[in-house]
Amino acid sequence: MALTGQVAVVTGAARGIGKGIALGLAQAGAHVVVSDLGGSTRPWSYRLADRDELAQAAAEVEAVGVRALAVPCDVTQASQVEQLIEVTRREFGRLDIVVNNAGIVHFGQVAEFDEETWTQLFDVNVKGVFLVSRTAIPHLAERGGSIINIASVAGKRGYAGGAAYCGTKFAVVGITQSMAAELGPQGIRVNAICPGILATAMWNDHLNDIMGQSFGKGGREAFDAAIQQFIPLGREQTAEDIAGAAVYLAEAPNVSGVSLNVAGGMEGG
Ligand SMILES: NC(=O)c1ccc[n+]([C@@H]2O[C@H](COP(=O)([O-])OP(=O)(O)OC[C@H]3O[C@@H](n4cnc5c(N)ncnc54)[C@H](O)[C@@H]3O)[C@@H](O)[C@H]2O)c1
């Protein structure tokens, strides 16, 4: 197993894509710090993960046969991020892989978009990547580790209603390229994954309603219509698909600066 003995931190890992990545890294042999809000949640337009989901995710990772630790952390709070990395070093003695996965979504027309919602999106999706990366860099530099940012196909093309969310994900792609150039000389690789469409809370609890307005149907029907409209391969992506890409990027010694679509052909390259 290529990642045996390595230590990974995954943010937003209580459920969805983050949990899938935590499990994938564990199956490849890494010990995993499973981090998420853990209850300290600010209100959002749909429910974010709670403390029980965080504990459950860590238990599932541990069941793979590696060490797992649940650490609550709001990625927008520098002091909590510092604590996350400090606890990781104290408990595991090293840090090799950081997955900046925590994220939120909100679609809406710019002309009516709420300022506080805009700020919160950029705080979580963009500032969170900066804070976690900044704190982890000195530790990653010790052994030449890697950072994997979860961007989106919405970081490669803009969509009506997506100015805020797409803006955050374009930012993540730019941050990925810049950090890859900056940190390469320290032996740190930085890559992004751009998932397509997955049936996580983002779609189930928000986007199905938004997309449903243009498709004239809601819920799973709207989701299926989106898959048919946007995904050339005609099928949704899964957390396991994204985990496979994360394990590849964690292993690939000569790959840095890429933003890899895992999207069934959506948005080309
Ligand atoms: N679902 C999709 O179709 C899709 C597509 C492309 C990209 N993405 C990206 O994948 C990532 C994971 O999203 P998901 O689809 O699994 O949705 P999700 O809502 O299930 O997972 C996001 C996780 O992030 C956590 N989180 C939110 N704010 C946080 C904060 N301030 N600090 C720490 N954790 C926080 C949530 O509690 C949740 O567990 C996000 O970055 C998202 O933008 C998702």
PDBQT file of the ligand as one rigid body, heavy atoms in Angstrom, charges set to zero:
ROOT
HETATM    1  N1  LIG A 301     -21.416  17.384  -4.518  1.00  0.00    +0.000 N 
HETATM    2  C1  LIG A 301     -20.952  17.826  -5.661  1.00  0.00    +0.000 C 
HETATM    3  O1  LIG A 301     -21.565  17.609  -6.726  1.00  0.00    +0.000 OA
HETATM    4  C2  LIG A 301     -19.637  18.586  -5.720  1.00  0.00    +0.000 A 
HETATM    5  C3  LIG A 301     -19.134  18.892  -6.993  1.00  0.00    +0.000 A 
HETATM    6  C4  LIG A 301     -17.945  19.584  -7.088  1.00  0.00    +0.000 A 
HETATM    7  C5  LIG A 301     -17.257  19.940  -5.944  1.00  0.00    +0.000 A 
HETATM    8  N2  LIG A 301     -17.764  19.645  -4.720  1.00  0.00    +0.000 N 
HETATM    9  C6  LIG A 301     -16.971  20.049  -3.548  1.00  0.00    +0.000 C 
HETATM   10  O2  LIG A 301     -16.710  18.911  -2.742  1.00  0.00    +0.000 OA
HETATM   11  C7  LIG A 301     -16.485  19.312  -1.390  1.00  0.00    +0.000 C 
HETATM   12  C8  LIG A 301     -17.305  18.423  -0.465  1.00  0.00    +0.000 C 
HETATM   13  O3  LIG A 301     -18.683  18.686  -0.672  1.00  0.00    +0.000 OA
HETATM   14  P1  LIG A 301     -19.806  17.548  -0.594  1.00  0.00    +0.000 P 
HETATM   15  O4  LIG A 301     -20.430  17.485  -1.931  1.00  0.00    +0.000 OA
HETATM   16  O5  LIG A 301     -19.261  16.313   0.018  1.00  0.00    +0.000 OA
HETATM   17  O6  LIG A 301     -20.890  18.250   0.361  1.00  0.00    +0.000 OA
HETATM   18  P2  LIG A 301     -21.184  18.078   1.930  1.00  0.00    +0.000 P 
HETATM   19  O7  LIG A 301     -22.006  19.247   2.325  1.00  0.00    +0.000 OA
HETATM   20  O8  LIG A 301     -21.718  16.728   2.214  1.00  0.00    +0.000 OA
HETATM   21  O9  LIG A 301     -19.736  18.150   2.584  1.00  0.00    +0.000 OA
HETATM   22  C9  LIG A 301     -19.110  19.342   2.941  1.00  0.00    +0.000 C 
HETATM   23  C10 LIG A 301     -18.577  19.200   4.356  1.00  0.00    +0.000 C 
HETATM   24  O10 LIG A 301     -17.881  20.405   4.706  1.00  0.00    +0.000 OA
HETATM   25  C11 LIG A 301     -18.219  20.726   6.043  1.00  0.00    +0.000 C 
HETATM   26  N3  LIG A 301     -18.024  22.150   6.293  1.00  0.00    +0.000 N 
HETATM   27  C12 LIG A 301     -18.793  23.189   5.883  1.00  0.00    +0.000 A 
HETATM   28  N4  LIG A 301     -18.299  24.347   6.357  1.00  0.00    +0.000 NA
HETATM   29  C13 LIG A 301     -17.187  24.030   7.083  1.00  0.00    +0.000 A 
HETATM   30  C14 LIG A 301     -16.243  24.789   7.812  1.00  0.00    +0.000 A 
HETATM   31  N5  LIG A 301     -16.341  26.129   7.921  1.00  0.00    +0.000 N 
HETATM   32  N6  LIG A 301     -15.227  24.137   8.420  1.00  0.00    +0.000 NA
HETATM   33  C15 LIG A 301     -15.113  22.785   8.326  1.00  0.00    +0.000 A 
HETATM   34  N7  LIG A 301     -15.977  22.012   7.657  1.00  0.00    +0.000 NA
HETATM   35  C16 LIG A 301     -17.002  22.642   7.029  1.00  0.00    +0.000 A 
HETATM   36  C17 LIG A 301     -19.682  20.308   6.185  1.00  0.00    +0.000 C 
HETATM   37  O11 LIG A 301     -20.055  20.159   7.547  1.00  0.00    +0.000 OA
HETATM   38  C18 LIG A 301     -19.707  19.019   5.385  1.00  0.00    +0.000 C 
HETATM   39  O12 LIG A 301     -19.438  17.892   6.176  1.00  0.00    +0.000 OA
HETATM   40  C19 LIG A 301     -16.822  20.796  -1.331  1.00  0.00    +0.000 C 
HETATM   41  O13 LIG A 301     -15.649  21.582  -1.372  1.00  0.00    +0.000 OA
HETATM   42  C20 LIG A 301     -17.642  21.004  -2.603  1.00  0.00    +0.000 C 
HETATM   43  O14 LIG A 301     -17.606  22.347  -3.032  1.00  0.00    +0.000 OA
HETATM   44  C21 LIG A 301     -18.944  18.962  -4.578  1.00  0.00    +0.000 A 
ENDROOT
TORSDOF 0
